[in-house]
Amino acid sequence: VQDYISGAFFEKTTSKLTVVDAVVSDSLIELGAGPIEVALGAQYRDEFLDRDGNDLVNADAFAFLIGAPDFDGERAVKALFAETLIPISSEINLSAAVRYEDYGGKIGKTLDPKITLLYRPPGNITVRGSYSTSSRAPSVYQISGVNTSLDQVSDPLTGSTAFIAVRDLPAAAEGRDIKEERGNAWNFGVSWRTDSGFSLDLDLWSYKFSDVIIEENHQVVVNTDPTGDRVIRSPGGTILTVLVDFTNASSVKTSGMDINARYVFDTPIGVVTPFFEATHAFNYSLVRLVGDDPIEGVGARNFANFGSPTPAWRINAGLSYVFDAHSARFYVRHLSSLDDDQIVRGVQNGLIDSMTTLDVQYSLALENIWHTFSAASLQIGVINAFDTPPPYVSTNGGFESRTHDPRGRQVYIRLEAGF
């Protein structure tokens, strides 16, 4: 009886990537501020992925892990690229780059440029800006692969929540096309340095993506058509398996701001540096299909869509202290709260609280003790010194695994040395 109900789950996965690069670079025309630098290159990539399971895996014979069919896929990609740096003047540098890739087949060819301008006027201010486009082709796995995972699913018909088998469907086997993802990005930044030791970096950024390659959200599939062909149920009505696709979403638009400020000053007992680093998201707009209303994902968990948890603020602030061979650092890390869009038993969960933790580290330089070694140091530290638990979320484990660390206080000792 035991042999009948138990079996070995065995899979062998083979992944191979072969890359051949060729790059040449040289200086060309001499300008007043320096020569024009140019680099040209070519690349060939061969990608292969194969997975082979035993008979029980292929037969979906397991009650909990289910199983999965075998698959394999391969493709070759050719690329050409070029980059140049042009010193327009002693204050202005212009760099430009372009990359061409040929994937063949239904994906075809892509061409993406990038241009960056750096302006360093006399004084303590530097201004920079850039604009670029990008392409991301579907991976071999997204085209040919299939996988079964266990995910938490809420059944809108019964209000129950359980871990259910979620299976990716291979696009190639189903005759579906996945287009390459297209994007464009711009950045504008200013840096300010003072003679007193104060520095400030401010960057504004924006990314826009179309035909975003996503794995469909299993909860969206269930909510959209809870009795459809892609929600497989037992004769009693319990969900057994949810089938999801890799597909192209309509668009993602996000913008925000990065701030980095610090002040370095000497004291009779060492160098003290207070610092502040933060990322603030202005918007995170998600559109799954053309014609759908955009979903604003800033400050949301985004459980019921294809987005990621996006706190409005991520902040690191603290203080560092260096004296002779000793140094100490204190980090306060803060993640702002999230609206939880998961619905359990017909009720939306509500608010996920913010999380703030403290990290402490002490380092001792050992070069003067161990003359055989260079850059030797001993580090002792505590992560999450106050053992702050992650905010509660109504899911397995009780926390948002994509955002918060549940491990609590961690103490470490690290010895580093070069020789």
C-alpha positions in Angstrom: 0.0 0.0 0.0 2.8 2.4 0.9 4.5 1.7 -2.5 1.2 2.4 -4.3 0.5 5.7 -2.7 4.1 7.1 -2.6 6.5 7.7 -5.5 9.7 9.5 -6.5 9.4 13.0 -8.0 12.4 13.4 -10.3 13.2 16.1 -12.8 16.4 16.9 -14.6 16.8 20.4 -16.0 19.6 21.4 -18.4 20.3 25.0 -19.2 23.1 26.1 -21.6 24.2 29.5 -22.7 27.0 30.0 -25.2 28.2 33.6 -25.9 30.8 34.8 -28.3 31.8 38.6 -28.2 34.1 40.6 -30.4 34.8 44.3 -29.5 37.2 46.9 -31.0 37.7 50.4 -29.7 39.8 53.4 -30.8 40.2 57.1 -30.6 39.1 59.1 -33.7 39.0 62.8 -34.3 40.7 65.0 -31.8 38.5 67.8 -30.5 39.5 70.7 -28.3 38.4 68.9 -25.1 39.8 65.5 -26.2 39.4 62.7 -28.7 36.1 61.1 -29.8 36.2 57.6 -28.4 34.4 54.8 -30.4 33.7 51.1 -29.7 32.1 48.6 -32.1 31.1 45.1 -31.3 29.3 41.9 -32.3 27.8 39.1 -30.3 26.4 35.6 -30.9 24.3 33.9 -28.2 23.0 30.3 -28.3 20.4 29.5 -25.6 19.2 26.0 -24.7 16.7 24.8 -22.0 15.5 21.2 -21.4 13.6 19.5 -18.7 13.0 15.8 -18.4 10.8 14.3 -15.6 10.2 10.7 -14.7 7.0 8.9 -15.7 5.1 9.8 -12.5 5.9 13.5 -13.0 4.8 13.4 -16.6 1.5 11.7 -15.6 0.6 14.4 -13.0 0.5 11.6 -10.5 1.2 13.6 -7.3 -1.6 14.9 -5.1 0.3 18.0 -3.9 3.2 18.7 -6.3 1.1 17.4 -9.2 3.9 17.1 -11.8 4.6 18.6 -15.3 5.2 17.5 -18.9 8.7 17.5 -20.4 9.8 20.4 -22.7 12.8 21.7 -24.5 13.6 24.9 -26.5 16.6 26.5 -28.2 17.4 29.7 -30.2 20.3 31.7 -31.5 20.6 35.5 -31.3 22.9 37.7 -33.3 23.7 41.3 -32.2 25.7 44.3 -33.3 26.4 47.3 -31.1 28.3 50.6 -31.1 29.1 53.3 -28.5 30.8 56.7 -28.7 31.9 59.3 -26.2 32.2 62.9 -27.6 33.8 65.6 -25.4 31.9 68.6 -26.8 33.7 70.9 -24.5 35.5 70.9 -21.2 32.2 71.1 -19.5 29.9 68.9 -21.7 30.3 65.2 -22.6 27.9 63.4 -24.9 27.7 59.7 -25.1 25.6 57.7 -27.6 25.0 54.0 -28.1 22.9 51.7 -30.3 22.3 47.9 -30.2 20.8 45.8 -32.9 19.6 42.2 -32.3 18.2 39.5 -34.6 16.2 36.8 -32.8 14.8 35.3 -36.0 11.4 33.6 -36.2 8.4 35.5 -35.0 10.3 37.9 -32.7 12.5 39.3 -35.5 14.8 42.2 -35.2 15.2 45.0 -32.6 17.1 48.3 -32.7 17.6 50.4 -29.5 19.5 53.7 -29.0 20.7 55.5 -25.9 21.9 59.1 -25.5 23.4 60.6 -22.4 24.5 64.2 -21.7 26.7 65.3 -18.8 27.2 69.0 -18.0 29.8 70.1 -15.4 29.9 73.9 -15.2 32.4 75.7 -13.1 31.4 75.3 -9.4 29.9 72.5 -7.4 27.0 71.4 -9.5 26.7 68.6 -12.1 23.7 68.1 -14.4 23.0 64.9 -16.3 20.3 63.5 -18.5 19.6 60.4 -20.6 17.1 58.9 -22.9 17.0 55.3 -24.2 14.7 52.7 -25.6 14.9 49.0 -24.9 13.6 45.6 -26.0 13.2 42.4 -24.1 12.3 39.3 -26.0 10.5 36.4 -24.3 12.8 33.9 -22.9 13.2 30.3 -24.1 11.3 29.2 -21.0 8.4 31.7 -21.6 8.0 30.4 -25.2 8.6 26.6 -24.7 8.6 25.9 -20.9 5.9 24.6 -18.6 6.0 24.5 -14.8 3.6 23.7 -12.0 3.8 25.7 -8.7 1.7 26.0 -5.6 0.2 29.4 -5.0 -2.4 30.7 -2.6 -5.8 31.1 -4.4 -9.0 32.6 -3.1 -12.2 31.0 -4.6 -14.8 33.7 -5.2 -17.6 31.1 -5.3 -16.9 29.7 -1.9 -14.8 32.4 -0.1 -12.2 29.7 0.8 -8.5 30.2 0.4 -6.0 27.3 -0.2 -2.8 26.5 -1.9 -3.6 25.3 -5.5 -1.5 24.0 -8.4 -0.9 26.8 -10.9 0.5 25.7 -14.3 2.3 27.8 -16.9 1.2 27.0 -20.4 3.9 27.0 -23.1 3.2 29.6 -25.8 4.8 27.6 -28.6 2.9 24.4 -28.0 -0.4 26.4 -28.0 0.4 28.3 -31.1 0.4 31.6 -29.4 2.8 34.4 -30.1 4.6 36.5 -27.4 6.0 39.7 -28.8 9.0 41.4 -27.5 8.5 43.9 -24.7 9.3 47.5 -25.6 10.3 50.3 -23.3 11.7 53.8 -23.1 13.2 55.6 -20.2 14.5 59.0 -19.3 16.5 60.3 -16.4 17.3 63.8 -15.2 19.7 64.4 -12.3 21.5 67.1 -10.4 24.5 66.6 -8.1 25.7 69.3 -5.7 29.0 69.1 -3.8 30.1 71.7 -1.2 33.6 72.4 0.2 32.2 71.8 3.7 31.5 68.1 3.0 27.8 68.2 2.1 26.6 66.4 -1.0 23.2 66.0 -2.6 22.1 63.9 -5.5 18.6 64.2 -6.9 17.4 62.1 -9.9 14.0 62.1 -11.6 13.2 59.0 -13.6 10.5 57.7 -15.8 9.9 54.3 -17.5 7.2 53.3 -20.0 6.8 49.8 -21.2 4.4 48.4 -23.8 3.6 44.8 -24.6 5.0 43.9 -21.1 5.8 40.2 -20.8 4.0 38.8 -17.8 2.9 35.6 -16.3 -0.9 36.0 -15.9 -1.9 36.5 -12.3 -3.6 33.2 -11.2 -6.0 35.1 -9.0 -7.1 37.3 -11.9 -7.8 34.2 -14.0 -10.0 32.7 -11.2 -11.8 36.0 -10.5 -12.5 36.7 -14.2 -14.0 33.2 -15.0 -14.2 31.0 -11.9 -15.9 28.2 -13.7 -14.0 28.5 -17.0 -11.8 26.0 -18.8 -8.7 27.3 -17.1 -10.0 26.8 -13.6 -10.0 23.0 -13.2 -12.3 21.8 -10.4 -13.0 18.5 -8.7 -16.5 16.9 -9.1 -17.2 18.5 -5.7 -16.3 22.0 -7.0 -12.9 22.4 -5.3 -10.3 24.1 -7.4 -7.6 21.7 -8.3 -5.5 23.5 -10.9 -5.4 27.0 -12.5 -3.9 27.3 -16.0 -2.0 30.6 -16.7 -0.2 32.0 -19.8 2.9 34.0 -20.4 1.4 36.9 -22.4 1.9 40.5 -23.4 0.2 43.0 -21.1 -0.8 46.4 -22.5 1.5 48.8 -20.6 3.3 49.8 -17.4 4.2 53.4 -16.7 6.2 54.4 -13.6 8.1 57.5 -12.5 9.7 58.6 -9.3 12.6 60.3 -7.6 15.8 59.2 -5.9 17.4 61.3 -3.2 20.9 60.8 -1.7 22.2 63.3 0.8 25.2 63.1 3.2 27.4 65.4 5.2 31.0 64.4 5.9 32.7 66.3 8.7 35.8 65.8 10.8 35.8 65.9 14.6 38.6 65.5 17.1 37.5 61.9 17.7 36.9 60.8 14.0 34.9 61.3 10.9 31.1 61.4 11.3 28.8 61.1 8.3 25.0 61.3 8.6 23.2 60.2 5.4 19.8 59.9 3.9 18.8 57.8 0.9 15.3 57.5 -0.4 13.2 56.4 -3.5 9.8 57.9 -3.9 7.4 56.5 -6.5 5.2 59.1 -8.1 3.1 56.6 -10.1 2.9 53.0 -11.1 0.2 52.7 -13.7 -0.8 49.1 -14.9 -2.9 48.4 -17.9 -3.5 44.7 -18.6 -5.4 44.9 -21.9 -6.0 47.7 -24.4 -9.2 49.4 -23.4 -8.9 48.5 -19.7 -8.9 51.3 -17.1 -5.4 51.8 -15.6 -4.7 50.5 -12.2 -2.7 52.8 -9.9 -0.3 50.5 -8.1 1.7 53.0 -5.9 1.2 52.2 -2.3 -0.5 48.9 -3.1 0.4 45.2 -2.7 -0.9 44.5 -6.2 -1.9 40.9 -5.3 -4.8 40.8 -7.8 -2.9 42.1 -10.8 0.4 41.5 -12.6 2.2 44.3 -10.7 4.6 44.0 -7.8 4.2 45.4 -4.3 5.2 49.1 -4.6 5.7 51.1 -1.4 5.5 54.9 -2.1 8.7 55.4 0.0 11.8 53.3 0.5 14.1 55.1 2.9 17.6 54.3 4.3 19.0 56.8 6.8 21.7 56.6 9.3 25.1 57.5 10.6 28.6 56.3 10.0 31.7 56.9 12.2 35.3 56.2 11.4 38.3 56.6 13.7 41.7 55.1 12.9 41.1 51.4 12.4 37.6 51.5 13.8 34.3 52.2 12.1 30.7 51.9 13.0 27.5 52.3 11.0 23.8 52.6 11.9 21.1 52.1 9.3 17.4 52.9 9.8 15.4 51.2 7.0 11.8 52.1 6.3 9.2 50.8 3.9 5.9 52.7 3.8 2.5 51.0 4.1 0.6 49.1 1.4 -3.1 48.8 0.5 -3.8 45.1 0.5 -6.1 44.1 -2.5 -6.4 40.5 -1.6 -10.0 39.4 -0.9 -10.5 36.7 1.7 -14.0 35.4 2.3 -15.5 38.3 0.3 -13.6 41.0 2.3 -10.6 43.0 1.2 -7.8 42.7 3.7 -7.2 46.4 4.2 -3.9 48.1 5.1 -0.4 46.5 5.5 1.5 48.6 8.0 4.8 50.2 7.3 8.0 48.5 8.5 11.0 50.2 10.1 14.2 48.3 11.2 17.6 49.2 12.6 20.9 47.6 11.4 24.2 48.1 13.3 27.7 47.2 12.1 31.2 47.5 13.6 34.4 47.0 11.6 38.0 46.7 12.6 40.8 47.1 10.0 43.4 44.4 10.6 46.1 45.5 8.1 48.3 46.7 11.0 47.9 43.4 12.9 48.2 41.0 10.0 50.9 42.4 7.7 50.6 39.4 5.4 47.1 40.5 4.3 45.9 43.6 2.6 42.4 45.1 3.1 41.8 42.7 6.0 38.9 43.5 8.3 36.7 42.0 11.0 33.0 42.9 10.9 30.4 42.3 13.6 26.8 43.3 12.9 23.2 43.0 13.7 20.4 43.1 11.1 17.0 44.2 12.5 18.4 44.8 15.9 15.0 45.2 17.6 13.7 42.0 16.1 10.8 43.8 14.4 8.3 41.4 12.9 7.0 42.0 9.4 3.5 43.5 9.2 0.7 40.8 9.1 -0.7 39.7 5.8 -3.5 37.1 5.4 -1.4 34.6 3.5 0.8 31.6 4.2 3.4 32.6 6.7 1.5 35.8 7.5 3.7 38.3 5.6 4.3 39.8 2.1 7.2 37.7 0.9 8.0 40.0 -2.1 8.6 43.0 0.2 9.3 42.2 3.8 11.9 40.0 5.5 10.5 37.7 8.1 13.7 36.4 9.6 13.8 38.9 12.5 17.1 39.7 14.3 20.2 38.3 12.6 23.7 38.5 14.1 26.8 37.9 12.0 30.6 38.0 12.1 32.6 38.4 8.9 36.3 38.2 8.3 37.7 39.5 5.0 41.3 39.5 3.8 43.1 40.0 0.5 46.6 38.5 -0.2 
